[in-house]
Amino acid sequence: MSPRAAPCILLLGLGSAWFLGPAPAQAPQAEPPSQAILRELCETTRLAGTHASLVGARQVARRLEAAGFQVEIVPRSVLLAYPRRAEFAVHEPGAAEPLHERIASFDPDRVPTGDVPLYNAWSASGSVRGPVVDAGRGLRADFERLKAAGVELAGTIALCRYGGSYRGIKADLAARYGCAGVLLWSDPQGDGEARGPTWPAGPWKPGHDAQRGSISPIGRTPGDPSTPGWPSPRPGEPGRRLSAEELAEALPRIPCAPIGSDEARLLLAGLTPRAFVDPDGNVVEAPAGPGPREARIAIESPREVRTIHDVIATLPGASDEFVLAGGHRDAWVRGANDNGSGCVVLIRAAQELGARARAGWTPPRTLKLAFWDAEEFGLIGSTEWAEEQAELLRAKCVAYVNSDVAVSGTRFAGASGTPGMLGLLEPVLRRVIGSAGQPLWDEWLERSPAPRLGLPGSGSDFAVFVHHLNIPYVEAGLSGSGGGYYHTAFDDVAVVERFVDPGYVGHELAARLHVELLSELLARGRDAYDGAEAARRLGEEAHKLAAAHAGAPLGAVADELAAAFQATADALARAPGAGRGFLRELECADGIPGRAWHRNVLWSPGLEDGYGAETFPTLRAAGTDGAGLRAAAAPILDALAGLRRRAETP
């Protein structure tokens, strides 16, 4: 069905299946339930730590209470950083008056809270001016390329395109290579005018807007940067925080700001050409700088303790074991897509499951829904709550379901999650009929003949559950409608209703998917996790690592791991239920090298990627020495051997 056919979503009876179909021609159009929820969420901005965010927390709590859930709004004192003043200017060399200038300010205590200006949270405060260098995407290879061409980076302003890595890694590398500041921008070829009409004529990014975002070190320690590894206190309670000196070492050291592509063009115009050697050994000339134009960045962004609010809702079940589903409710501005969509989906799922409970259904296990605050600042709300509740989560939490940007269209987008959860997802996707009239599983098969879950790196609230607590996780959503609205001021209701999901077909369908997914998890409990499937998948990853390093010590050790994973998969397949503790058996209580918070030795966020995953980090950190590699592999091999022994014991 075309999204512009103005479909109607009908919920027939308590606990019955949902019917997705066109409204009768003679009947008036019914407003999709998702529409009212999203419009209310986006009545105000939702920047964490502001009055508007508290208003949003109360809105969510009210809807969950009406759905029959027990609801708690959990306040917490955390460190945040706002752009009290942000200035950006373009100068001709030596000129006092700017060619272009933009000055903005923000008061987080204003009521009502205004739109947050363009800024990167956790940027260092200060004022810098220097010639600009085109640093490509701000990857290590880009900075090395400039160095090889003889470009002096000290004191320059690095102009970095979004893409290829987490924005915080770009800022960190720029500082390490001696740059005085960083400017981040989105190439119109990726999400702007080159893709189609820009807002408001279309969904693509106009030249004046840009992607806001955090540059905190989430790949090393997500959460409140002042309490790495322990929970931040509740308001009024005593708590331990890093010293100012320790924070200065942990957080970005140079000013960093996002700019629009129109501003980037001013800086790119007439850049000094440099000679580079291409991959074929040919010398080519390309504009790179420094200069001649200069940029000035002046940022006043004090780091201050503020109160955030997680919303935790509970639907009691027959067991105190629980399934936890969550998504962040904070946003850089109004965030209709990121993450209004995920909030709407979870609220709609709560309404359906609550209605079933009122009609007499008792969930086999307890269901908890979490609406996290301050995710955008660095996964703060979820991380601090989970660190506080770590003992309970490890003992009682069956799995975590994340809902972040759950709807960007009406077609199944695929899924990510812990290896071992695909078997849970398949029957759910077979039951849910998509907008094209076929099961979502079939939609996935059309895109990927051999579906698999993408390994989660970082960048969303699953991180603490996957990498710190080793709790199974899964996430699935809908896509199909492109746009450049990510972290912009126009990620609002209008862009959703005109371009992303007209008629709210995707929102209602994603809600149905989550109802089925949560119901399946509540019914199956810990049996939803398949250790044999996990071992097979990780064996494939070990085999790929071995192939990439064939003939080297790492390749030999990875080969041994691949064989051990396969043998473990075979043993667990013969003993259903024996693989429930697979993740816990393989965790490292002391953390992986250099990152004590990360206990998952099977994969971790890439240190120079951030969003993506890097398999077997303990092996990669061991270097190339054969003895060191075998020592790093030994705990994994021993744990796999233990799993096999238990599976084979009657």
ABEGO torsion letter per residue (X at the ends): XBAAAGBBBBBBEBGBBBBBBBBBAABBBBBBAAAAAAAAAAABBABBGBAAAAAAAAAAAAAAAAAGBBBBBBBBBBBBBBBABBBBBBBBBGBABBABBBBBBBBAABOBBBBBBBBBBGBBBEBBBBBBBBAEAGBAAAAAAAAAAGBBABGBBBBBBBEGBBAAAAAAAAAAAGBABBBBBBBAAAABAAAEBBOAABABBBAABBBBEBABBAAABBEBAABBGBBBBBBGBBBBBBBAAAAAAABBABBBBBBBAAAAAAAABGBBBBBBBBAAGBBBBBBAOBOABBBBBBBBBBBBBBBBBBBBBBBBBABABBBBBBBBABBABAGAAOAAAAAAAAAAAAAAAAAAAAAGBBBABBBBBBBBBGAAAGGAAAAAAAAAAAAAAAAABABBBBBBGABAEABBAEBBEBBGAAAAAAAAAAABBBAAGBBAAAAAAAABABBBBBBBBBGBAAAAAAAAAGBBBBBBBBBGBBEAABGBAABBAAAAAAAABBGGAAAAAAAAAAAAAAAAAAAAEAAABBAAAAAAAAAAAAAAAAAAABGBAAAAAAAAAAAAAAAAAAAAAABBGAAAAAAAAABBAAEBBGBAABABAABBBBAAAGABBBBGAAAAAAEABAAAAAAAAAAAAAAAAAAAAAAABX
